[in-house]
Amino acid sequence: MIGGSLIVLGFYSRPAAFIASGTMAFAYFIAHAPQNFFPLLNRGDAAILFCFLFLYIAAAGPGAFSINKK
């Protein structure tokens, strides 16, 4: 909840998004991948989507309307 709030507000969003991306990858491999590797078959498509979305935010930055823009 804290990481999501930081990402939405744009306050230290790069580190928060990187940690959230790792958390979603961990959640996918622990909860969904043992059933089946493919996300459509094991219902892990949301975890993969959020993992790559957070990884994009970590790479691209928070944007123009963030609290600590540079």
mmCIF file as Biopython writes it, N, C-alpha, C and O atoms, coordinates in Angstrom:
data_model
#
loop_
_atom_site.group_PDB
_atom_site.id
_atom_site.type_symbol
_atom_site.label_atom_id
_atom_site.label_alt_id
_atom_site.label_comp_id
_atom_site.label_asym_id
_atom_site.label_entity_id
_atom_site.label_seq_id
_atom_site.pdbx_PDB_ins_code
_atom_site.Cartn_x
_atom_site.Cartn_y
_atom_site.Cartn_z
_atom_site.occupancy
_atom_site.B_iso_or_equiv
_atom_site.auth_seq_id
_atom_site.auth_asym_id
_atom_site.pdbx_PDB_model_num
ATOM 1   N N  . MET A ? 1  ? 0.814  -1.185  0.000   1.0 0.0 1  A 1 
ATOM 2   C CA . MET A ? 1  ? 0.000  0.000   0.000   1.0 0.0 1  A 1 
ATOM 3   C C  . MET A ? 1  ? 0.863  1.257   0.000   1.0 0.0 1  A 1 
ATOM 4   O O  . MET A ? 1  ? 0.516  2.258   -0.627  1.0 0.0 1  A 1 
ATOM 5   N N  . ILE A ? 2  ? 1.967  1.199   0.692   1.0 0.0 2  A 1 
ATOM 6   C CA . ILE A ? 2  ? 2.859  2.359   0.732   1.0 0.0 2  A 1 
ATOM 7   C C  . ILE A ? 2  ? 3.517  2.550   -0.626  1.0 0.0 2  A 1 
ATOM 8   O O  . ILE A ? 2  ? 3.614  3.674   -1.118  1.0 0.0 2  A 1 
ATOM 9   N N  . GLY A ? 3  ? 3.972  1.451   -1.235  1.0 0.0 3  A 1 
ATOM 10  C CA . GLY A ? 3  ? 4.609  1.552   -2.543  1.0 0.0 3  A 1 
ATOM 11  C C  . GLY A ? 3  ? 3.654  2.078   -3.603  1.0 0.0 3  A 1 
ATOM 12  O O  . GLY A ? 3  ? 4.041  2.905   -4.428  1.0 0.0 3  A 1 
ATOM 13  N N  . GLY A ? 4  ? 2.418  1.611   -3.590  1.0 0.0 4  A 1 
ATOM 14  C CA . GLY A ? 4  ? 1.426  2.104   -4.546  1.0 0.0 4  A 1 
ATOM 15  C C  . GLY A ? 4  ? 1.130  3.576   -4.366  1.0 0.0 4  A 1 
ATOM 16  O O  . GLY A ? 4  ? 0.953  4.300   -5.346  1.0 0.0 4  A 1 
ATOM 17  N N  . SER A ? 5  ? 1.075  4.027   -3.120  1.0 0.0 5  A 1 
ATOM 18  C CA . SER A ? 5  ? 0.849  5.446   -2.862  1.0 0.0 5  A 1 
ATOM 19  C C  . SER A ? 5  ? 2.023  6.288   -3.342  1.0 0.0 5  A 1 
ATOM 20  O O  . SER A ? 5  ? 1.826  7.370   -3.896  1.0 0.0 5  A 1 
ATOM 21  N N  . LEU A ? 6  ? 3.243  5.801   -3.135  1.0 0.0 6  A 1 
ATOM 22  C CA . LEU A ? 6  ? 4.411  6.533   -3.605  1.0 0.0 6  A 1 
ATOM 23  C C  . LEU A ? 6  ? 4.436  6.618   -5.124  1.0 0.0 6  A 1 
ATOM 24  O O  . LEU A ? 6  ? 4.809  7.650   -5.682  1.0 0.0 6  A 1 
ATOM 25  N N  . ILE A ? 7  ? 4.044  5.549   -5.793  1.0 0.0 7  A 1 
ATOM 26  C CA . ILE A ? 7  ? 4.034  5.547   -7.253  1.0 0.0 7  A 1 
ATOM 27  C C  . ILE A ? 7  ? 2.977  6.502   -7.781  1.0 0.0 7  A 1 
ATOM 28  O O  . ILE A ? 7  ? 3.236  7.247   -8.727  1.0 0.0 7  A 1 
ATOM 29  N N  . VAL A ? 8  ? 1.803  6.492   -7.194  1.0 0.0 8  A 1 
ATOM 30  C CA . VAL A ? 8  ? 0.720  7.372   -7.657  1.0 0.0 8  A 1 
ATOM 31  C C  . VAL A ? 8  ? 1.073  8.842   -7.450  1.0 0.0 8  A 1 
ATOM 32  O O  . VAL A ? 8  ? 0.806  9.673   -8.318  1.0 0.0 8  A 1 
ATOM 33  N N  . LEU A ? 9  ? 1.663  9.162   -6.316  1.0 0.0 9  A 1 
ATOM 34  C CA . LEU A ? 9  ? 2.011  10.556  -6.030  1.0 0.0 9  A 1 
ATOM 35  C C  . LEU A ? 9  ? 3.269  11.004  -6.760  1.0 0.0 9  A 1 
ATOM 36  O O  . LEU A ? 9  ? 3.470  12.202  -6.960  1.0 0.0 9  A 1 
ATOM 37  N N  . GLY A ? 10 ? 4.105  10.077  -7.154  1.0 0.0 10 A 1 
ATOM 38  C CA . GLY A ? 10 ? 5.339  10.434  -7.834  1.0 0.0 10 A 1 
ATOM 39  C C  . GLY A ? 10 ? 6.437  10.833  -6.878  1.0 0.0 10 A 1 
ATOM 40  O O  . GLY A ? 10 ? 7.327  11.599  -7.247  1.0 0.0 10 A 1 
ATOM 41  N N  . PHE A ? 11 ? 6.396  10.340  -5.676  1.0 0.0 11 A 1 
ATOM 42  C CA . PHE A ? 11 ? 7.397  10.647  -4.656  1.0 0.0 11 A 1 
ATOM 43  C C  . PHE A ? 11 ? 8.271  9.415   -4.479  1.0 0.0 11 A 1 
ATOM 44  O O  . PHE A ? 11 ? 7.821  8.399   -3.948  1.0 0.0 11 A 1 
ATOM 45  N N  . TYR A ? 12 ? 9.532  9.506   -4.927  1.0 0.0 12 A 1 
ATOM 46  C CA . TYR A ? 12 ? 10.442 8.346   -4.969  1.0 0.0 12 A 1 
ATOM 47  C C  . TYR A ? 12 ? 9.801  7.190   -5.723  1.0 0.0 12 A 1 
ATOM 48  O O  . TYR A ? 12 ? 9.817  6.046   -5.268  1.0 0.0 12 A 1 
ATOM 49  N N  . SER A ? 13 ? 9.245  7.503   -6.865  1.0 0.0 13 A 1 
ATOM 50  C CA . SER A ? 13 ? 8.503  6.485   -7.597  1.0 0.0 13 A 1 
ATOM 51  C C  . SER A ? 13 ? 9.413  5.475   -8.290  1.0 0.0 13 A 1 
ATOM 52  O O  . SER A ? 13 ? 9.005  4.330   -8.479  1.0 0.0 13 A 1 
ATOM 53  N N  . ARG A ? 14 ? 10.621 5.852   -8.673  1.0 0.0 14 A 1 
ATOM 54  C CA . ARG A ? 14 ? 11.503 4.877   -9.325  1.0 0.0 14 A 1 
ATOM 55  C C  . ARG A ? 14 ? 11.874 3.730   -8.391  1.0 0.0 14 A 1 
ATOM 56  O O  . ARG A ? 14 ? 11.706 2.574   -8.778  1.0 0.0 14 A 1 
ATOM 57  N N  . PRO A ? 15 ? 12.370 3.988   -7.181  1.0 0.0 15 A 1 
ATOM 58  C CA . PRO A ? 15 ? 12.670 2.850   -6.300  1.0 0.0 15 A 1 
ATOM 59  C C  . PRO A ? 15 ? 11.418 2.078   -5.880  1.0 0.0 15 A 1 
ATOM 60  O O  . PRO A ? 15 ? 11.448 0.852   -5.772  1.0 0.0 15 A 1 
ATOM 61  N N  . ALA A ? 16 ? 10.324 2.796   -5.646  1.0 0.0 16 A 1 
ATOM 62  C CA . ALA A ? 16 ? 9.090  2.116   -5.243  1.0 0.0 16 A 1 
ATOM 63  C C  . ALA A ? 16 ? 8.562  1.233   -6.369  1.0 0.0 16 A 1 
ATOM 64  O O  . ALA A ? 16 ? 8.088  0.128   -6.109  1.0 0.0 16 A 1 
ATOM 65  N N  . ALA A ? 17 ? 8.635  1.697   -7.610  1.0 0.0 17 A 1 
ATOM 66  C CA . ALA A ? 17 ? 8.170  0.904   -8.746  1.0 0.0 17 A 1 
ATOM 67  C C  . ALA A ? 17 ? 9.078  -0.294  -8.979  1.0 0.0 17 A 1 
ATOM 68  O O  . ALA A ? 17 ? 8.602  -1.364  -9.357  1.0 0.0 17 A 1 
ATOM 69  N N  . PHE A ? 18 ? 10.380 -0.129  -8.759  1.0 0.0 18 A 1 
ATOM 70  C CA . PHE A ? 18 ? 11.304 -1.255  -8.927  1.0 0.0 18 A 1 
ATOM 71  C C  . PHE A ? 18 ? 11.021 -2.339  -7.893  1.0 0.0 18 A 1 
ATOM 72  O O  . PHE A ? 18 ? 11.031 -3.525  -8.221  1.0 0.0 18 A 1 
ATOM 73  N N  . ILE A ? 19 ? 10.772 -1.948  -6.663  1.0 0.0 19 A 1 
ATOM 74  C CA . ILE A ? 19 ? 10.450 -2.920  -5.610  1.0 0.0 19 A 1 
ATOM 75  C C  . ILE A ? 19 ? 9.098  -3.573  -5.887  1.0 0.0 19 A 1 
ATOM 76  O O  . ILE A ? 19 ? 8.939  -4.778  -5.688  1.0 0.0 19 A 1 
ATOM 77  N N  . ALA A ? 20 ? 8.127  -2.788  -6.345  1.0 0.0 20 A 1 
ATOM 78  C CA . ALA A ? 20 ? 6.811  -3.346  -6.665  1.0 0.0 20 A 1 
ATOM 79  C C  . ALA A ? 20 ? 6.897  -4.318  -7.844  1.0 0.0 20 A 1 
ATOM 80  O O  . ALA A ? 20 ? 6.188  -5.325  -7.870  1.0 0.0 20 A 1 
ATOM 81  N N  . SER A ? 21 ? 7.753  -4.024  -8.810  1.0 0.0 21 A 1 
ATOM 82  C CA . SER A ? 21 ? 7.933  -4.933  -9.938  1.0 0.0 21 A 1 
ATOM 83  C C  . SER A ? 21 ? 8.512  -6.261  -9.474  1.0 0.0 21 A 1 
ATOM 84  O O  . SER A ? 21 ? 8.056  -7.321  -9.901  1.0 0.0 21 A 1 
ATOM 85  N N  . GLY A ? 22 ? 9.500  -6.209  -8.617  1.0 0.0 22 A 1 
ATOM 86  C CA . GLY A ? 22 ? 10.067 -7.440  -8.071  1.0 0.0 22 A 1 
ATOM 87  C C  . GLY A ? 22 ? 9.069  -8.221  -7.242  1.0 0.0 22 A 1 
ATOM 88  O O  . GLY A ? 22 ? 9.058  -9.452  -7.269  1.0 0.0 22 A 1 
ATOM 89  N N  . THR A ? 23 ? 8.237  -7.514  -6.510  1.0 0.0 23 A 1 
ATOM 90  C CA . THR A ? 23 ? 7.219  -8.165  -5.699  1.0 0.0 23 A 1 
ATOM 91  C C  . THR A ? 23 ? 6.202  -8.893  -6.576  1.0 0.0 23 A 1 
ATOM 92  O O  . THR A ? 23 ? 5.785  -10.006 -6.254  1.0 0.0 23 A 1 
ATOM 93  N N  . MET A ? 24 ? 5.803  -8.268  -7.679  1.0 0.0 24 A 1 
ATOM 94  C CA . MET A ? 24 ? 4.842  -8.909  -8.567  1.0 0.0 24 A 1 
ATOM 95  C C  . MET A ? 24 ? 5.460  -10.095 -9.303  1.0 0.0 24 A 1 
ATOM 96  O O  . MET A ? 24 ? 4.779  -11.090 -9.547  1.0 0.0 24 A 1 
ATOM 97  N N  . ALA A ? 25 ? 6.738  -10.002 -9.658  1.0 0.0 25 A 1 
ATOM 98  C CA . ALA A ? 25 ? 7.408  -11.154 -10.280 1.0 0.0 25 A 1 
ATOM 99  C C  . ALA A ? 25 ? 7.507  -12.307 -9.289  1.0 0.0 25 A 1 
ATOM 100 O O  . ALA A ? 25 ? 7.289  -13.462 -9.655  1.0 0.0 25 A 1 
ATOM 101 N N  . PHE A ? 26 ? 7.830  -12.003 -8.052  1.0 0.0 26 A 1 
ATOM 102 C CA . PHE A ? 26 ? 7.896  -13.023 -7.007  1.0 0.0 26 A 1 
ATOM 103 C C  . PHE A ? 26 ? 6.526  -13.664 -6.789  1.0 0.0 26 A 1 
ATOM 104 O O  . PHE A ? 26 ? 6.420  -14.881 -6.640  1.0 0.0 26 A 1 
ATOM 105 N N  . ALA A ? 27 ? 5.480  -12.839 -6.771  1.0 0.0 27 A 1 
ATOM 106 C CA . ALA A ? 27 ? 4.120  -13.360 -6.588  1.0 0.0 27 A 1 
ATOM 107 C C  . ALA A ? 27 ? 3.725  -14.272 -7.746  1.0 0.0 27 A 1 
ATOM 108 O O  . ALA A ? 27 ? 3.070  -15.292 -7.536  1.0 0.0 27 A 1 
ATOM 109 N N  . TYR A ? 28 ? 4.120  -13.910 -8.965  1.0 0.0 28 A 1 
ATOM 110 C CA . TYR A ? 28 ? 3.789  -14.758 -10.111 1.0 0.0 28 A 1 
ATOM 111 C C  . TYR A ? 28 ? 4.473  -16.115 -9.992  1.0 0.0 28 A 1 
ATOM 112 O O  . TYR A ? 28 ? 3.832  -17.151 -10.167 1.0 0.0 28 A 1 
ATOM 113 N N  . PHE A ? 29 ? 5.767  -16.113 -9.697  1.0 0.0 29 A 1 
ATOM 114 C CA . PHE A ? 29 ? 6.498  -17.374 -9.673  1.0 0.0 29 A 1 
ATOM 115 C C  . PHE A ? 29 ? 6.163  -18.231 -8.460  1.0 0.0 29 A 1 
ATOM 116 O O  . PHE A ? 29 ? 6.338  -19.449 -8.509  1.0 0.0 29 A 1 
ATOM 117 N N  . ILE A ? 30 ? 5.693  -17.637 -7.382  1.0 0.0 30 A 1 
ATOM 118 C CA . ILE A ? 30 ? 5.312  -18.428 -6.211  1.0 0.0 30 A 1 
ATOM 119 C C  . ILE A ? 30 ? 3.873  -18.951 -6.336  1.0 0.0 30 A 1 
ATOM 120 O O  . ILE A ? 30 ? 3.613  -20.121 -6.054  1.0 0.0 30 A 1 
ATOM 121 N N  . ALA A ? 31 ? 2.953  -18.099 -6.753  1.0 0.0 31 A 1 
ATOM 122 C CA . ALA A ? 31 ? 1.537  -18.475 -6.722  1.0 0.0 31 A 1 
ATOM 123 C C  . ALA A ? 31 ? 1.011  -19.045 -8.040  1.0 0.0 31 A 1 
ATOM 124 O O  . ALA A ? 31 ? 0.164  -19.938 -8.024  1.0 0.0 31 A 1 
ATOM 125 N N  . HIS A ? 32 ? 1.494  -18.547 -9.178  1.0 0.0 32 A 1 
ATOM 126 C CA . HIS A ? 32 ? 0.874  -18.922 -10.448 1.0 0.0 32 A 1 
ATOM 127 C C  . HIS A ? 32 ? 1.705  -19.892 -11.274 1.0 0.0 32 A 1 
ATOM 128 O O  . HIS A ? 32 ? 1.147  -20.801 -11.889 1.0 0.0 32 A 1 
ATOM 129 N N  . ALA A ? 33 ? 3.006  -19.725 -11.304 1.0 0.0 33 A 1 
ATOM 130 C CA . ALA A ? 33 ? 3.851  -20.545 -12.169 1.0 0.0 33 A 1 
ATOM 131 C C  . ALA A ? 33 ? 3.842  -22.029 -11.816 1.0 0.0 33 A 1 
ATOM 132 O O  . ALA A ? 33 ? 3.985  -22.840 -12.731 1.0 0.0 33 A 1 
ATOM 133 N N  . PRO A ? 34 ? 3.685  -22.450 -10.551 1.0 0.0 34 A 1 
ATOM 134 C CA . PRO A ? 34 ? 3.627  -23.898 -10.301 1.0 0.0 34 A 1 
ATOM 135 C C  . PRO A ? 34 ? 2.423  -24.600 -10.960 1.0 0.0 34 A 1 
ATOM 136 O O  . PRO A ? 34 ? 2.493  -25.795 -11.248 1.0 0.0 34 A 1 
ATOM 137 N N  . GLN A ? 35 ? 1.342  -23.882 -11.197 1.0 0.0 35 A 1 
ATOM 138 C CA . GLN A ? 35 ? 0.183  -24.496 -11.840 1.0 0.0 35 A 1 
ATOM 139 C C  . GLN A ? 35 ? 0.448  -24.736 -13.325 1.0 0.0 35 A 1 
ATOM 140 O O  . GLN A ? 35 ? 0.209  -25.829 -13.838 1.0 0.0 35 A 1 
ATOM 141 N N  . ASN A ? 36 ? 0.938  -23.715 -14.002 1.0 0.0 36 A 1 
ATOM 142 C CA . ASN A ? 36 ? 1.265  -23.774 -15.414 1.0 0.0 36 A 1 
ATOM 143 C C  . ASN A ? 36 ? 2.127  -22.557 -15.712 1.0 0.0 36 A 1 
ATOM 144 O O  . ASN A ? 36 ? 1.947  -21.519 -15.075 1.0 0.0 36 A 1 
ATOM 145 N N  . PHE A ? 37 ? 3.060  -22.647 -16.660 1.0 0.0 37 A 1 
ATOM 146 C CA . PHE A ? 37 ? 3.966  -21.533 -16.893 1.0 0.0 37 A 1 
ATOM 147 C C  . PHE A ? 37 ? 3.302  -20.373 -17.626 1.0 0.0 37 A 1 
ATOM 148 O O  . PHE A ? 37 ? 3.676  -19.220 -17.410 1.0 0.0 37 A 1 
ATOM 149 N N  . PHE A ? 38 ? 2.345  -20.647 -18.470 1.0 0.0 38 A 1 
ATOM 150 C CA . PHE A ? 38 ? 1.748  -19.611 -19.300 1.0 0.0 38 A 1 
ATOM 151 C C  . PHE A ? 38 ? 0.700  -18.816 -18.523 1.0 0.0 38 A 1 
ATOM 152 O O  . PHE A ? 38 ? -0.165 -19.404 -17.874 1.0 0.0 38 A 1 
ATOM 153 N N  . PRO A ? 39 ? 0.772  -17.474 -18.583 1.0 0.0 39 A 1 
ATOM 154 C CA . PRO A ? 39 ? -0.113 -16.636 -17.770 1.0 0.0 39 A 1 
ATOM 155 C C  . PRO A ? 39 ? -1.601 -16.792 -18.076 1.0 0.0 39 A 1 
ATOM 156 O O  . PRO A ? 39 ? -2.424 -16.670 -17.169 1.0 0.0 39 A 1 
ATOM 157 N N  . LEU A ? 40 ? -1.963 -17.056 -19.317 1.0 0.0 40 A 1 
ATOM 158 C CA . LEU A ? 40 ? -3.386 -17.206 -19.634 1.0 0.0 40 A 1 
ATOM 159 C C  . LEU A ? 40 ? -3.971 -18.493 -19.073 1.0 0.0 40 A 1 
ATOM 160 O O  . LEU A ? 40 ? -5.168 -18.564 -18.797 1.0 0.0 40 A 1 
ATOM 161 N N  . LEU A ? 41 ? -3.146 -19.492 -18.905 1.0 0.0 41 A 1 
ATOM 162 C CA . LEU A ? 41 ? -3.637 -20.767 -18.400 1.0 0.0 41 A 1 
ATOM 163 C C  . LEU A ? 41 ? -3.634 -20.852 -16.876 1.0 0.0 41 A 1 
ATOM 164 O O  . LEU A ? 41 ? -4.408 -21.617 -16.300 1.0 0.0 41 A 1 
ATOM 165 N N  . ASN A ? 42 ? -2.768 -20.071 -16.212 1.0 0.0 42 A 1 
ATOM 166 C CA . ASN A ? 42 ? -2.704 -20.139 -14.751 1.0 0.0 42 A 1 
ATOM 167 C C  . ASN A ? 42 ? -3.301 -18.911 -14.069 1.0 0.0 42 A 1 
ATOM 168 O O  . ASN A ? 42 ? -3.161 -18.748 -12.857 1.0 0.0 42 A 1 
ATOM 169 N N  . ARG A ? 43 ? -3.958 -18.058 -14.825 1.0 0.0 43 A 1 
ATOM 170 C CA . ARG A ? 43 ? -4.630 -16.851 -14.319 1.0 0.0 43 A 1 
ATOM 171 C C  . ARG A ? 43 ? -3.650 -15.888 -13.651 1.0 0.0 43 A 1 
ATOM 172 O O  . ARG A ? 43 ? -4.008 -15.216 -12.684 1.0 0.0 43 A 1 
ATOM 173 N N  . GLY A ? 44 ? -2.436 -15.814 -14.149 1.0 0.0 44 A 1 
ATOM 174 C CA . GLY A ? 44 ? -1.435 -14.907 -13.616 1.0 0.0 44 A 1 
ATOM 175 C C  . GLY A ? 44 ? -1.179 -13.725 -14.515 1.0 0.0 44 A 1 
ATOM 176 O O  . GLY A ? 44 ? -0.144 -13.067 -14.406 1.0 0.0 44 A 1 
ATOM 177 N N  . ASP A ? 45 ? -2.122 -13.446 -15.414 1.0 0.0 45 A 1 
ATOM 178 C CA . ASP A ? 45 ? -1.918 -12.363 -16.374 1.0 0.0 45 A 1 
ATOM 179 C C  . ASP A ? 45 ? -1.869 -10.988 -15.704 1.0 0.0 45 A 1 
ATOM 180 O O  . ASP A ? 45 ? -1.138 -10.112 -16.165 1.0 0.0 45 A 1 
ATOM 181 N N  . ALA A ? 46 ? -2.614 -10.785 -14.649 1.0 0.0 46 A 1 
ATOM 182 C CA . ALA A ? 46 ? -2.578 -9.490  -13.957 1.0 0.0 46 A 1 
ATOM 183 C C  . ALA A ? 46 ? -1.236 -9.288  -13.249 1.0 0.0 46 A 1 
ATOM 184 O O  . ALA A ? 46 ? -0.711 -8.174  -13.224 1.0 0.0 46 A 1 
ATOM 185 N N  . ALA A ? 47 ? -0.688 -10.340 -12.686 1.0 0.0 47 A 1 
ATOM 186 C CA . ALA A ? 47 ? 0.607  -10.224 -12.014 1.0 0.0 47 A 1 
ATOM 187 C C  . ALA A ? 47 ? 1.703  -9.883  -13.013 1.0 0.0 47 A 1 
ATOM 188 O O  . ALA A ? 47 ? 2.562  -9.050  -12.723 1.0 0.0 47 A 1 
ATOM 189 N N  . ILE A ? 48 ? 1.688  -10.510 -14.178 1.0 0.0 48 A 1 
ATOM 190 C CA . ILE A ? 48 ? 2.677  -10.211 -15.207 1.0 0.0 48 A 1 
ATOM 191 C C  . ILE A ? 48 ? 2.491  -8.793  -15.737 1.0 0.0 48 A 1 
ATOM 192 O O  . ILE A ? 48 ? 3.469  -8.079  -15.959 1.0 0.0 48 A 1 
ATOM 193 N N  . LEU A ? 49 ? 1.246  -8.385  -15.939 1.0 0.0 49 A 1 
ATOM 194 C CA . LEU A ? 49 ? 0.962  -7.039  -16.429 1.0 0.0 49 A 1 
ATOM 195 C C  . LEU A ? 49 ? 1.496  -5.988  -15.465 1.0 0.0 49 A 1 
ATOM 196 O O  . LEU A ? 49 ? 2.174  -5.052  -15.888 1.0 0.0 49 A 1 
ATOM 197 N N  . PHE A ? 50 ? 1.199  -6.130  -14.180 1.0 0.0 50 A 1 
ATOM 198 C CA . PHE A ? 50 ? 1.666  -5.159  -13.202 1.0 0.0 50 A 1 
ATOM 199 C C  . PHE A ? 50 ? 3.179  -5.206  -13.034 1.0 0.0 50 A 1 
ATOM 200 O O  . PHE A ? 50 ? 3.803  -4.174  -12.784 1.0 0.0 50 A 1 
ATOM 201 N N  . CYS A ? 51 ? 3.773  -6.378  -13.167 1.0 0.0 51 A 1 
ATOM 202 C CA . CYS A ? 51 ? 5.226  -6.499  -13.079 1.0 0.0 51 A 1 
ATOM 203 C C  . CYS A ? 51 ? 5.896  -5.657  -14.160 1.0 0.0 51 A 1 
ATOM 204 O O  . CYS A ? 51 ? 6.809  -4.886  -13.863 1.0 0.0 51 A 1 
ATOM 205 N N  . PHE A ? 52 ? 5.459  -5.796  -15.400 1.0 0.0 52 A 1 
ATOM 206 C CA . PHE A ? 52 ? 6.071  -5.031  -16.484 1.0 0.0 52 A 1 
ATOM 207 C C  . PHE A ? 52 ? 5.665  -3.563  -16.462 1.0 0.0 52 A 1 
ATOM 208 O O  . PHE A ? 52 ? 6.444  -2.709  -16.887 1.0 0.0 52 A 1 
ATOM 209 N N  . LEU A ? 53 ? 4.485  -3.253  -15.986 1.0 0.0 53 A 1 
ATOM 210 C CA . LEU A ? 53 ? 4.076  -1.857  -15.858 1.0 0.0 53 A 1 
ATOM 211 C C  . LEU A ? 53 ? 4.930  -1.135  -14.819 1.0 0.0 53 A 1 
ATOM 212 O O  . LEU A ? 53 ? 5.384  -0.016  -15.058 1.0 0.0 53 A 1 
ATOM 213 N N  . PHE A ? 54 ? 5.148  -1.761  -13.682 1.0 0.0 54 A 1 
ATOM 214 C CA . PHE A ? 54 ? 6.002  -1.162  -12.662 1.0 0.0 54 A 1 
ATOM 215 C C  . PHE A ? 54 ? 7.447  -1.071  -13.127 1.0 0.0 54 A 1 
ATOM 216 O O  . PHE A ? 54 ? 8.143  -0.112  -12.793 1.0 0.0 54 A 1 
ATOM 217 N N  . LEU A ? 55 ? 7.906  -2.048  -13.889 1.0 0.0 55 A 1 
ATOM 218 C CA . LEU A ? 55 ? 9.265  -1.995  -14.425 1.0 0.0 55 A 1 
ATOM 219 C C  . LEU A ? 55 ? 9.406  -0.844  -15.420 1.0 0.0 55 A 1 
ATOM 220 O O  . LEU A ? 55 ? 10.452 -0.196  -15.470 1.0 0.0 55 A 1 
ATOM 221 N N  . TYR A ? 56 ? 8.381  -0.588  -16.199 1.0 0.0 56 A 1 
ATOM 222 C CA . TYR A ? 56 ? 8.394  0.559   -17.109 1.0 0.0 56 A 1 
ATOM 223 C C  . TYR A ? 56 ? 8.445  1.873   -16.337 1.0 0.0 56 A 1 
ATOM 224 O O  . TYR A ? 56 ? 9.205  2.773   -16.696 1.0 0.0 56 A 1 
ATOM 225 N N  . ILE A ? 57 ? 7.652  1.990   -15.294 1.0 0.0 57 A 1 
ATOM 226 C CA . ILE A ? 57 ? 7.661  3.217   -14.488 1.0 0.0 57 A 1 
ATOM 227 C C  . ILE A ? 57 ? 9.019  3.402   -13.822 1.0 0.0 57 A 1 
ATOM 228 O O  . ILE A ? 57 ? 9.497  4.529   -13.698 1.0 0.0 57 A 1 
ATOM 229 N N  . ALA A ? 58 ? 9.644  2.313   -13.394 1.0 0.0 58 A 1 
ATOM 230 C CA . ALA A ? 58 ? 10.967 2.420   -12.787 1.0 0.0 58 A 1 
ATOM 231 C C  . ALA A ? 58 ? 11.999 2.894   -13.804 1.0 0.0 58 A 1 
ATOM 232 O O  . ALA A ? 58 ? 12.927 3.618   -13.441 1.0 0.0 58 A 1 
ATOM 233 N N  . ALA A ? 59 ? 11.860 2.507   -15.058 1.0 0.0 59 A 1 
ATOM 234 C CA . ALA A ? 59 ? 12.818 2.911   -16.082 1.0 0.0 59 A 1 
ATOM 235 C C  . ALA A ? 59 ? 12.520 4.301   -16.634 1.0 0.0 59 A 1 
ATOM 236 O O  . ALA A ? 59 ? 13.444 5.081   -16.864 1.0 0.0 59 A 1 
ATOM 237 N N  . ALA A ? 60 ? 11.256 4.619   -16.849 1.0 0.0 60 A 1 
ATOM 238 C CA . ALA A ? 60 ? 10.884 5.879   -17.497 1.0 0.0 60 A 1 
ATOM 239 C C  . ALA A ? 60 ? 10.796 7.053   -16.531 1.0 0.0 60 A 1 
ATOM 240 O O  . ALA A ? 60 ? 10.992 8.199   -16.937 1.0 0.0 60 A 1 
ATOM 241 N N  . GLY A ? 61 ? 10.514 6.796   -15.298 1.0 0.0 61 A 1 
ATOM 242 C CA . GLY A ? 61 ? 10.372 7.888   -14.329 1.0 0.0 61 A 1 
ATOM 243 C C  . GLY A ? 61 ? 8.927  8.226   -14.070 1.0 0.0 61 A 1 
ATOM 244 O O  . GLY A ? 61 ? 8.029  7.696   -14.723 1.0 0.0 61 A 1 
ATOM 245 N N  . PRO A ? 62 ? 8.700  9.106   -13.119 1.0 0.0 62 A 1 
ATOM 246 C CA . PRO A ? 62 ? 7.339  9.376   -12.673 1.0 0.0 62 A 1 
ATOM 247 C C  . PRO A ? 62 ? 6.507  10.242  -13.602 1.0 0.0 62 A 1 
ATOM 248 O O  . PRO A ? 62 ? 5.286  10.093  -13.625 1.0 0.0 62 A 1 
ATOM 249 N N  . GLY A ? 63 ? 7.104  11.128  -14.359 1.0 0.0 63 A 1 
ATOM 250 C CA . GLY A ? 63 ? 6.341  11.983  -15.250 1.0 0.0 63 A 1 
ATOM 251 C C  . GLY A ? 63 ? 6.368  13.430  -14.822 1.0 0.0 63 A 1 
ATOM 252 O O  . GLY A ? 63 ? 7.033  13.798  -13.853 1.0 0.0 63 A 1 
ATOM 253 N N  . ALA A ? 64 ? 5.639  14.245  -15.554 1.0 0.0 64 A 1 
ATOM 254 C CA . ALA A ? 64 ? 5.688  15.693  -15.347 1.0 0.0 64 A 1 
ATOM 255 C C  . ALA A ? 64 ? 4.909  16.157  -14.124 1.0 0.0 64 A 1 
ATOM 256 O O  . ALA A ? 64 ? 5.216  17.220  -13.584 1.0 0.0 64 A 1 
ATOM 257 N N  . PHE A ? 65 ? 3.928  15.414  -13.673 1.0 0.0 65 A 1 
ATOM 258 C CA . PHE A ? 65 ? 3.071  15.850  -12.577 1.0 0.0 65 A 1 
ATOM 259 C C  . PHE A ? 65 ? 3.426  15.205  -11.239 1.0 0.0 65 A 1 
ATOM 260 O O  . PHE A ? 65 ? 2.572  15.109  -10.357 1.0 0.0 65 A 1 
ATOM 261 N N  . SER A ? 66 ? 4.662  14.768  -11.079 1.0 0.0 66 A 1 
ATOM 262 C CA . SER A ? 66 ? 5.052  14.112  -9.826  1.0 0.0 66 A 1 
ATOM 263 C C  . SER A ? 66 ? 5.462  15.149  -8.785  1.0 0.0 66 A 1 
ATOM 264 O O  . SER A ? 66 ? 5.710  16.311  -9.108  1.0 0.0 66 A 1 
ATOM 265 N N  . ILE A ? 67 ? 5.528  14.714  -7.551  1.0 0.0 67 A 1 
ATOM 266 C CA . ILE A ? 67 ? 5.891  15.615  -6.465  1.0 0.0 67 A 1 
ATOM 267 C C  . ILE A ? 67 ? 7.350  16.014  -6.536  1.0 0.0 67 A 1 
ATOM 268 O O  . ILE A ? 67 ? 7.671  17.189  -6.365  1.0 0.0 67 A 1 
ATOM 269 N N  . ASN A ? 68 ? 8.241  15.068  -6.786  1.0 0.0 68 A 1 
ATOM 270 C CA . ASN A ? 68 ? 9.676  15.403  -6.831  1.0 0.0 68 A 1 
ATOM 271 C C  . ASN A ? 68 ? 10.236 15.237  -8.227  1.0 0.0 68 A 1 
ATOM 272 O O  . ASN A ? 68 ? 11.150 14.444  -8.454  1.0 0.0 68 A 1 
ATOM 273 N N  . LYS A ? 69 ? 9.674  15.999  -9.169  1.0 0.0 69 A 1 
ATOM 274 C CA . LYS A ? 69 ? 10.176 15.938  -10.534 1.0 0.0 69 A 1 
ATOM 275 C C  . LYS A ? 69 ? 11.518 16.650  -10.629 1.0 0.0 69 A 1 
ATOM 276 O O  . LYS A ? 69 ? 11.819 17.566  -9.863  1.0 0.0 69 A 1 
ATOM 277 N N  . LYS A ? 70 ? 12.314 16.201  -11.592 1.0 0.0 70 A 1 
ATOM 278 C CA . LYS A ? 70 ? 13.650 16.791  -11.733 1.0 0.0 70 A 1 
ATOM 279 C C  . LYS A ? 70 ? 13.783 17.513  -13.030 1.0 0.0 70 A 1 
ATOM 280 O O  . LYS A ? 70 ? 14.841 18.072  -13.320 1.0 0.0 70 A 1 
#
